[in-house]
C-alpha cells in the first residue's frame, strides 16, 4: 500500500478509498485519493513520491498489467529467536497481514518496450523494506531466474537497510546478493537499478550500487548512514538536499534522475540500446544558428594553418550535444563516475547513432556564458575521464560500438584536479580505450588538445573533420614558450603541423571528413550528414572483424605510429631565426 495514507487497513477501506480525501504526510494538505492514485501515488500538491506496492510498481513499469509473478523461496522465520519490545515472529506476522506478502521482495516477468524483462521490487511497507535472510534468498533466486531466462534484470530498491532482528545473518546478505549480481554481470545481462525513497544502509552498500545503470526517482533519499546519525557523529548541519537523488547525481552516484511518471520511458530507452533492438537511421534535420559570417578574426589570413585553428574554435561550430541532438535517437545521458562527481565537461550516454545502438562520449564546450561555465569550456576534471572509462567498459560489456567525439583545449588544469589525480585519470582513459573489446571510433570534431584529447582518442578508426586541429599544445602557448612572444602564434601553428591534412600525412588519423564550404559553422546539416555516415560506415566495417582481433590490431596501429616519420620545418621559420 502506498505510504502517505494514514489508515493502513487495506481490506477495510479498499472499496471506499475512491471517495476519500487523504492527508499528505509531507505537506500536510488534503488530497483527493483518486488524484493521488492517478498521479502514480505522488502528492499533486507538493510532489512528494510515496511508497508504491509491488503490484503498483509492476503496473507502472511493464508494458501492460499482464505480467507473471515469480514464486520466491520461503525461508525459516526468526532463526535467532529475537525479541525486543515485541517478538520478531509477531512483527513478521503483522507485516504479512498488513501487506499480503511473505517478506519484503516481490518479482515478476513481463515486457518493457517489448523486451522480456525480470523486475524485482523491494516492498517498503514490509518492515521498511529491510533486508533479512528471506529477502536475500529472494533476490538471489530472482537474479538466477533472470539469468536462466536471459532477461535483463531491473531492481527497484526501497529499504531502511539490513534487518536488525537477524543481526549477522542480515549482514551476510550484502555478500550473498553481490555474488548473484556478479553472476549477472558475467552473463552480460543488463542490470538496472531504480532507486526510490528511501534506500539506505546495507542495501546501498551492496546490490543497489552495482548496476550498469542507476536511475533515481526525483526526490528519493539514498545513502549509507541516515542524516540524523551523520549529524550527531560530525556535529554539523548537513545541506538541505543532502542524500537526495539530485545530490547523488551531482556527486556521481546515479546516471539519471527523473520523476516517477517518466521512469518507464527512461527504462525503455536504456533497455532498447543495451539489448541492441533494431533501429532506423534518424532523418537529420537541423538548422544552422545565425552567425555573422562577415565578422572575421583579425588573425585570420596570417597562415593557412592558423586559419584552421580559428575555424576549429569558431563559436558557431557544432559541439558534442549539437551532434547528439541532430544525429542520435533514443538518447539517454548517463552521469557520474560512481566515485566523486558528475563532470559536465565530459558527456556520454546511450543512443542510436544513425540507426546503430551505441555508447557515445565526448567533450562539450557550451555555447552561452552559462553553459560554457557549466561545461568548463570542454576541459574535463578527473571524474570526467573516469566517467568516460566507465562508459567504455559499459560498451565492452554489451559489445556496443563506442563513439568518441573529442573537442577540447585539454584536460582542466587546476589544483583540485591535481589533488584528485588528473594525470592518472587521463592515463587510465588511454589504457582503457586501447584494451576494450568492442569497435571504437574516435572523431576529432574541433580542437584536439594534448592528453585531454587522446584520452578518448585511441580508436580502431580515428577521423578528423576537415577544419579540426590536433596538437600537443596550443600554438599561442607554443609561441610564448619557444619564440618568447605570443605574436608568433601563426608561425607556431605552421611549425606544429596540426591540421587534418598534416595528421593524415603523419599517419596519425585514418580519414578526413569533409566539411561544407566555409566550414562546419556555416552548414550544420551537411556537416552532420557527412559525420553520421562516415562513423556508421566505420562501425559496420569494424563489426565484421572478430572482436578478439580488435585489441591486437588497435595496439599494432598505435605502436606503428611515429616510426620512420620525416619532420619538416617551414622555410620562413629558419629565416626568423636568422633575423
C-alpha positions in Angstrom: 0.0 0.0 0.0 1.2 3.5 -0.7 2.7 5.3 2.3 1.2 8.7 2.8 -2.2 7.3 3.5 -2.8 7.3 7.3 -5.0 4.3 7.6 -3.2 1.1 6.6 -6.1 -1.4 7.0 -6.3 -2.3 3.3 -9.1 -4.8 3.4 -11.5 -2.5 5.3 -11.0 0.7 3.3 -10.1 -0.6 -0.2 -13.6 -0.1 -1.6 -14.2 3.3 -0.3 -10.9 5.0 -1.0 -12.1 6.4 -4.3 -14.2 8.8 -2.4 -11.7 9.6 0.3 -9.7 12.7 1.0 -6.3 11.8 2.4 -3.7 13.9 4.2 -0.2 14.0 2.6 2.4 13.2 5.2 4.9 15.6 3.5 3.0 18.8 3.1 0.0 18.2 5.4 -2.6 19.1 2.8 -5.7 17.2 2.0 -5.6 15.4 -1.4 -8.4 13.6 -3.2 -7.4 10.0 -3.3 -8.3 9.5 -7.0 -5.9 12.3 -7.9 -3.2 10.8 -5.8 -3.6 7.4 -7.4 -3.8 8.8 -11.0 -0.6 10.8 -10.2 1.2 7.5 -9.5 1.0 8.0 -5.8 2.8 11.3 -5.9 1.2 14.2 -4.0 -0.1 16.5 -6.7 0.4 19.5 -4.3 4.0 19.1 -3.1 5.4 16.5 -5.5 6.4 14.0 -2.7 6.6 10.5 -4.2 5.4 7.9 -1.6 6.0 4.2 -1.4 4.2 2.0 -4.0 3.2 -1.6 -3.6 5.0 -4.2 -5.7 1.8 -4.6 -7.8 1.7 -0.8 -8.4 5.4 -0.9 -9.4 4.9 -3.7 -11.9 1.9 -2.0 -13.4 3.9 1.2 -13.7 7.0 -0.3 -15.4 5.7 -3.2 -17.5 4.0 -2.5 -20.9 0.7 -3.8 -19.6 -1.0 -5.0 -16.4 -0.4 -8.6 -17.6 2.8 -9.9 -16.0 3.7 -13.2 -14.4 4.6 -13.2 -10.7 7.6 -15.4 -9.9 7.3 -17.7 -6.9 10.1 -16.9 -4.5 11.6 -19.4 -2.0 10.3 -19.3 1.6 12.9 -19.1 4.4 12.6 -20.2 8.1 11.4 -17.4 10.3 13.3 -15.9 13.2 16.4 -18.2 13.3 17.8 -16.2 16.2 14.6 -16.2 18.3 15.0 -12.4 18.5 12.8 -10.4 21.0 12.9 -6.7 21.7 9.7 -4.9 22.9 7.9 -7.3 20.6 8.9 -10.8 19.4 10.3 -10.8 15.8 7.8 -13.5 14.9 5.0 -11.2 15.9 6.4 -8.4 13.8 6.6 -10.7 10.8 3.0 -11.9 11.3 1.8 -8.3 11.5 3.7 -7.2 8.4 2.4 -10.2 6.4 -1.2 -9.5 7.5 -0.9 -5.8 6.5 0.8 -6.2 3.2 -0.3 -9.6 2.0 3.4 -10.6 1.2 5.6 -13.2 2.8 8.5 -10.8 3.0 10.0 -7.6 1.5 10.7 -8.9 -2.0 8.3 -9.5 -5.0 9.5 -10.4 -8.5 7.7 -10.7 -11.8 8.4 -11.3 -15.5 6.9 -9.1 -18.2 7.7 -6.9 -21.2 9.3 -3.4 -21.1 9.3 -1.8 -24.6 8.5 -5.2 -25.9 11.6 -6.7 -24.3 11.3 -9.7 -21.9 12.4 -8.4 -18.5 12.5 -9.5 -14.9 11.7 -6.9 -12.3 12.4 -7.3 -8.6 10.8 -4.9 -6.2 11.6 -4.2 -2.5 8.4 -3.6 -0.6 8.9 -0.6 1.6 5.6 -1.4 3.5 7.1 -4.7 4.8 9.2 -3.8 7.8 10.5 -0.7 5.9 11.8 -3.0 3.2 14.6 -4.2 5.4 16.8 -7.0 4.2 17.0 -10.2 6.1 17.7 -13.8 5.1 14.3 -14.2 3.3 14.9 -11.0 1.2 18.4 -12.1 0.4 17.2 -15.6 -0.7 14.5 -13.9 -2.8 17.0 -11.5 -4.6 19.5 -14.3 -5.3 16.7 -16.6 -6.6 15.3 -13.7 -8.8 18.7 -13.0 -10.3 19.3 -16.7 -11.0 15.8 -16.8 -12.6 16.7 -13.8 -14.9 20.0 -15.5 -15.9 18.1 -18.7 -16.7 15.7 -16.8 -18.9 18.5 -14.5 -20.3 16.3 -11.5 -19.2 17.5 -8.0 -18.3 17.2 -7.6 -14.6 15.7 -4.5 -13.0 16.0 -3.9 -9.2 13.6 -1.4 -7.6 15.0 -0.5 -4.2 13.2 0.8 -1.2 14.7 -0.1 2.2 15.8 1.1 5.5 18.8 -1.3 5.3 19.7 -4.6 6.9 17.2 -6.2 9.3 18.4 -5.8 12.9 16.4 -8.8 14.2 18.6 -11.1 12.1 21.9 -9.5 13.0 24.9 -11.2 11.3 22.5 -13.3 9.1 21.2 -10.0 7.7 24.7 -8.6 7.2 25.8 -11.6 5.2 23.0 -10.8 2.6 25.2 -8.0 1.4 27.8 -10.5 0.3 25.3 -13.1 -1.0 23.4 -10.6 -3.2 26.7 -9.3 -4.5 27.7 -12.8 -5.6 24.4 -13.0 -7.5 25.0 -9.6 -9.1 28.5 -10.7 -10.2 26.9 -13.7 -11.9 24.5 -11.4 -13.7 27.4 -9.3 -14.9 29.4 -12.3 -16.0 26.4 -13.4 -18.2 26.5 -9.9 -19.7 22.8 -9.2 -18.9 21.7 -5.6 -18.3 21.3 -4.8 -14.6 19.4 -1.6 -14.0 18.8 -0.3 -10.5 15.9 2.1 -9.8 16.5 3.9 -6.6 13.3 5.0 -4.7 12.6 6.7 -1.4 14.1 5.6 0.9 17.1 3.4 0.1 19.7 3.2 2.9 22.2 1.0 4.7 23.4 -2.4 3.6 21.2 -2.2 0.5 23.0 0.8 -0.9 26.3 -0.7 0.2 25.7 -3.9 -1.9 23.5 -4.7 -4.8 21.8 -1.3 -5.1 25.1 0.4 -6.2 26.4 -2.2 -8.5 24.1 -1.6 -11.5 25.1 -1.0 -15.1 22.7 2.0 -15.0 21.4 3.7 -11.9 18.1 5.6 -12.3 16.7 7.5 -9.3 13.2 8.9 -8.7 13.1 12.6 -8.2 13.3 13.4 -4.5 14.3 10.0 -3.4 16.6 9.8 -0.3 19.5 7.5 -0.8 22.5 6.9 1.4 24.5 4.7 3.7 24.0 6.2 7.1 21.0 8.2 7.9 21.1 12.0 8.1 20.4 12.2 11.8 23.2 9.7 12.6 25.7 11.6 10.5 24.8 15.0 12.0 25.2 13.5 15.5 28.5 12.0 14.6 30.1 15.0 13.0 28.2 17.7 15.0 27.5 19.7 11.8 24.3 20.7 10.0 24.2 19.0 6.6 22.9 20.7 3.4 19.1 20.6 2.9 19.4 18.5 -0.3 21.8 16.0 1.4 21.3 12.4 0.2 18.6 13.3 -2.3 18.6 12.0 -5.8 19.8 15.3 -7.1 22.6 15.4 -4.6 23.7 11.9 -5.6 23.6 12.9 -9.3 25.9 15.9 -8.6 28.3 13.5 -6.7 28.5 11.0 -9.5 26.5 8.1 -8.0 23.5 8.0 -10.3 23.1 8.2 -14.1 19.6 9.6 -14.4 17.1 11.4 -12.2 13.5 11.5 -13.4 10.0 12.0 -11.9 8.1 8.8 -11.3 5.9 9.3 -14.3 8.9 9.3 -16.6 10.6 6.1 -15.1 9.1 3.7 -17.7 10.2 5.8 -20.7 13.8 6.2 -19.3 14.0 2.4 -18.5 12.7 1.6 -22.0 15.2 3.8 -23.8 18.1 2.2 -21.9 16.9 -1.3 -22.4 16.4 -0.8 -26.2 20.0 0.2 -26.6 21.6 -2.3 -24.2 19.7 -5.2 -25.8 20.5 -3.9 -29.3 17.0 -3.6 -30.6 16.9 -2.7 -34.3 16.7 1.0 -35.2 16.4 3.1 -38.3 18.8 6.0 -39.3 17.4 9.2 -38.0 16.4 11.8 -40.6 18.8 14.6 -39.9 17.0 17.9 -39.9 19.0 20.7 -38.2 19.2 24.4 -38.7 22.5 26.3 -38.6 22.3 29.0 -35.9 22.5 32.5 -37.2 26.0 34.0 -37.1 27.7 37.0 -38.6 29.7 35.3 -41.4 31.2 38.7 -42.4 32.8 39.0 -39.0 36.3 37.6 -39.2 39.1 37.3 -36.7 41.8 39.9 -37.0 44.3 37.0 -37.1 42.6 35.2 -40.0 44.8 35.1 -43.1 48.2 35.0 -41.3 48.9 31.4 -42.2 46.6 28.7 -43.6 47.4 26.5 -40.6 46.4 29.2 -38.1 43.2 29.8 -40.1 42.4 26.2 -39.3 42.9 26.9 -35.6 40.4 29.8 -35.8 37.9 27.7 -37.7 38.2 24.8 -35.2 37.5 27.3 -32.4 34.7 29.1 -34.2 31.9 29.9 -31.7 29.2 28.8 -34.1 30.8 25.4 -34.8 28.6 22.5 -33.6 29.6 20.8 -30.4 29.0 17.4 -28.8 25.4 17.9 -27.7 24.5 19.5 -31.0 25.7 16.4 -32.8 23.7 14.2 -30.4 20.5 16.2 -30.9 21.0 16.1 -34.7 22.1 12.6 -35.3 21.2 10.4 -32.3 17.8 8.8 -31.5 16.6 7.5 -28.1 19.4 9.4 -26.3 19.9 8.7 -22.6 22.5 10.9 -21.0 24.4 9.0 -18.3 26.1 10.9 -15.5 28.8 10.3 -12.9 32.0 8.4 -12.2 30.5 6.4 -9.3 33.2 7.8 -7.1 33.2 11.6 -6.7 31.1 13.7 -9.1 29.4 14.4 -12.4 31.6 16.4 -14.8 29.5 18.2 -17.4 32.7 18.8 -19.5 32.7 15.1 -20.4 29.3 14.0 -21.7 28.3 10.4 -22.5 25.3 8.1 -22.9 23.4 5.6 -24.9 21.6 6.0 -28.1 21.1 5.1 -31.8 23.8 6.6 -33.9 22.2 6.8 -37.4 20.3 3.6 -36.5 23.1 1.8 -34.7 22.8 1.2 -30.9 26.0 2.7 -29.4 27.7 4.2 -26.4 28.8 7.8 -27.2 31.2 10.0 -25.3 32.8 13.4 -25.9 33.6 16.8 -24.5 31.0 19.6 -24.6 32.2 23.2 -24.7 28.9 25.0 -24.2 27.6 27.9 -26.2 26.3 30.6 -23.9 28.1 32.1 -20.9 26.1 29.9 -18.6 26.7 26.7 -20.5 30.3 27.4 -21.1 30.8 27.8 -17.3 28.8 24.7 -16.7 30.8 22.6 -19.2 34.1 24.3 -18.2 34.7 25.1 -21.9 35.1 21.4 -22.6 38.0 20.8 -20.2 37.3 17.8 -18.0 38.3 17.1 -14.5 39.5 13.6 -13.4 35.9 12.5 -12.7 35.1 13.3 -16.3 37.7 10.9 -17.6 36.7 8.3 -15.0 33.1 8.6 -16.3 34.5 8.0 -19.8 36.3 4.9 -18.7 33.1 3.6 -17.1 31.2 4.1 -20.3 34.0 2.4 -22.3 33.6 -0.6 -20.1 29.8 -0.5 -20.5 30.3 -0.5 -24.3 32.6 -3.5 -24.0 30.2 -5.5 -21.7 27.3 -5.3 -24.2 29.5 -5.3 -27.3 28.2 -1.9 -28.3 30.3 0.3 -30.6 32.0 3.1 -28.7 31.9 6.5 -30.5 34.0 9.4 -29.2 33.7 12.9 -30.5 36.6 14.8 -28.9 36.8 18.5 -28.8 38.8 20.1 -26.0 41.7 22.5 -25.4 42.9 20.0 -22.9 42.3 18.4 -19.5 41.4 21.0 -16.9 44.5 22.5 -15.2 43.5 23.2 -11.6 44.6 22.5 -8.1 41.6 20.3 -7.3 42.1 18.3 -10.5 45.7 17.6 -9.5 44.5 16.5 -6.0 42.0 14.1 -7.5 44.6 12.6 -9.9 44.3 14.3 -13.3 47.3 12.5 -14.8 46.2 9.1 -13.6 42.7 9.7 -14.9 43.9 10.6 -18.4 46.4 7.7 -18.4 43.8 5.2 -17.4 41.4 6.5 -20.1 44.1 5.9 -22.7 44.8 2.4 -21.4 41.1 1.5 -21.1 40.4 2.7 -24.7 43.3 0.7 -26.0 42.1 -2.6 -24.5 38.3 -2.6 -24.7 36.9 -5.5 -26.8 34.4 -3.7 -28.9 34.5 -1.4 -32.0 35.9 2.0 -31.1 35.6 5.1 -33.4 37.1 8.4 -32.4 36.5 11.6 -34.3 38.2 14.9 -33.7 35.4 17.4 -34.4 37.2 20.6 -33.3 40.2 21.0 -31.0 42.3 18.0 -30.2 44.2 19.4 -27.3 47.0 17.4 -25.8 46.4 14.5 -23.4 42.9 15.7 -22.8 42.0 14.7 -26.3 44.0 11.5 -26.8 42.4 10.2 -23.5 39.3 9.5 -25.6 41.0 9.3 -29.0 42.6 5.8 -29.2 40.0 4.2 -31.5 40.3 1.5 -34.1 39.5 4.2 -36.6 40.5 7.8 -35.8 39.0 10.5 -38.0 39.1 14.3 -38.2 36.8 16.9 -39.5 38.5 18.9 -42.3 39.0 22.0 -40.2 39.8 20.4 -36.9 43.2 20.6 -35.3 45.3 18.2 -33.2 48.3 19.3 -31.1 50.3 18.7 -28.0 50.0 22.4 -27.1 48.0 25.4 -28.3 50.0 27.5 -30.8 49.7 30.6 -28.6 51.4 28.7 -25.7 54.0 27.2 -28.0 54.9 30.7 -29.3 55.2 32.1 -25.8 57.5 29.3 -24.7 59.7 28.8 -27.8 59.5 32.1 -29.6 59.3 34.0 -26.3 56.4 36.0 -27.8 52.8 35.2 -28.4 52.7 37.2 -31.7 54.4 34.2 -33.4 51.4 32.0 -32.8 50.6 31.7 -36.5 54.2 30.6 -37.3 53.9 28.1 -34.4 50.7 26.7 -35.8 52.5 26.0 -39.1 55.5 24.5 -37.4 53.4 22.2 -35.2 51.7 20.7 -38.3 48.4 20.4 -36.5 45.9 20.3 -39.4 43.9 17.3 -40.5 45.9 17.1 -43.7 49.1 17.0 -41.6 47.7 14.3 -39.4 46.8 12.2 -42.4 50.4 12.7 -43.8 51.8 11.6 -40.5 49.5 8.5 -40.3 48.0 9.7 -37.1 44.5 9.5 -38.4 42.7 7.2 -40.8 40.3 9.6 -42.5 39.5 13.2 -43.1 35.7 14.0 -43.1 35.0 16.9 -45.4 33.2 20.0 -44.2 30.9 22.1 -46.3 32.3 25.3 -48.0 33.2 27.9 -45.4 33.4 25.3 -42.6 31.1 23.3 -40.3 29.9 26.5 -38.6 28.3 27.6 -41.8 26.2 24.4 -42.5 25.3 22.1 -39.6 23.0 20.0 -41.8 25.7 18.9 -44.3 28.3 18.5 -41.6 26.2 16.2 -39.6 25.1 14.1 -42.6 28.8 13.6 -43.6 29.8 12.8 -40.0 26.9 10.4 -39.4 27.6 8.4 -42.5 31.3 8.2 -42.0 31.0 6.9 -38.5 28.2 4.5 -39.4 30.3 3.1 -42.3 33.3 2.6 -40.0 31.2 0.8 -37.4 29.8 -1.6 -40.0 33.3 -2.3 -41.2 34.7 -3.0 -37.7 31.7 -5.2 -36.8 32.9 -7.6 -39.5 36.2 -8.1 -37.6 36.2 -10.8 -34.9 36.1 -8.9 -31.5 39.1 -10.8 -30.2 41.2 -9.3 -33.0 40.2 -5.7 -32.4 42.5 -5.1 -29.4 45.5 -6.6 -31.1 45.0 -4.6 -34.3 44.4 -1.4 -32.3 47.6 -1.9 -30.4 49.6 -2.5 -33.6 48.1 0.6 -35.2 49.3 2.9 -32.4 52.7 1.1 -32.0 53.3 1.8 -35.7 52.6 5.5 -35.4 55.5 8.0 -35.5 58.0 5.4 -36.8 60.1 6.5 -39.8 58.5 9.9 -39.9 60.5 12.7 -41.6 59.9 16.0 -39.9 59.8 19.2 -41.9 60.1 22.8 -40.8 58.8 25.7 -43.0 61.4 27.8 -44.6 60.3 31.1 -43.0 60.9 29.6 -39.5 64.6 29.3 -40.3 64.5 32.9 -41.7 63.0 34.1 -38.4 66.0 32.6 -36.6 68.5 34.4 -38.8 66.9 37.8 -38.0 
